Amino acid sequence: MSACPSPAPGYRGRFAPSPTGPLHMGSLVTALASWLDARAHGGSWLVRVEDIDYPRCVRGADQQILHALARLGLHPDEPPQWQSRREALYTEALRKLETAHRIYPCGCSRKEIADSLLHARERHQTLAYPGTCRDGLHGRLPRAWRVRVPDSDDALVCFDDRWQGRQCQDLATELGDFVLRRADGLWAYQLAVVVDDGQQGITHIVRGADLLDSTPRQIYLQHLLGLPTPSYLHVPVVTNALGEKLSKQSGAQAIDELDPLAALRSAGGHLGLASAAQSVESWLGDATAGWAALLERLPAGAQRGATMA
Ligand code: GLU
């Protein structure tokens, strides 16, 4: 196999696991795809532990994941980062958005939102956040912070995913103003991921297709914060026999670190990559060539980038 994408100067990719449990086949596929894409482009690959959803974090899972990656030969090019050590950056971004009047405090409880959505459903309206607190708290106490999405004429965000093709989402009708700081005081994933990808200079994001519908929100936030939009590639998610995405909640097994080659073969199989190599290093070499060949078969024109209406 000789296909080789042109080296991308300045390519910076990343794997951003949430430490909610050990690495399983679903997260390994994402780690492997992002590593292969970085290698195939001659770029750097970073690891960022997304540990700010504190109630979901499992103590020690971060080290377990880092250890497993090392056993699999997936070594980051820079020291790993932890989101829990980067909260000042999220505060700064929120302040910037507040100064620009892009966000507002929201006093709605989950129940109030659910009730109003039920009402909307009865009236055949869309299920986006109804904007109750957009023009004031109406006597409620502030709970969360929401970002204003553009009104419907300007709310369509489209991007060309390198694997999935063109994707579009209307932020106003499909979603509504979304949360950046949660009622429990925790940072929303959407804000933290955008701030970190921007601050770490990430140029290429390769992750699971379960995050496809988060991407338009992230592109919108990049736009508001004056950050560049990376290129995106979402790989199909690994599912169990019931068709559920593999995750800790769906009972995914930790990968067997004692047999890294078998784990890589299985993850590679999910991506359509096969090699008879007998060592981790040579398997990864073959898989990098295989990934480069696979990229050539992806939809033409999928590199055009993102647009906002
Ligand atoms: N931390 C997220 C997860 O494990 C991934 C975030 C991302 O890749 O943008 O699902």
Boltz pocket constraint, residues with backbone or C-beta under 6 A from the ligand:
constraints:
  - pocket:
      binder: B
      contacts: [[A, 15], [A, 16], [A, 17], [A, 18], [A, 50], [A, 193], [A, 206], [A, 207], [A, 211]]
      max_distance: 6.0
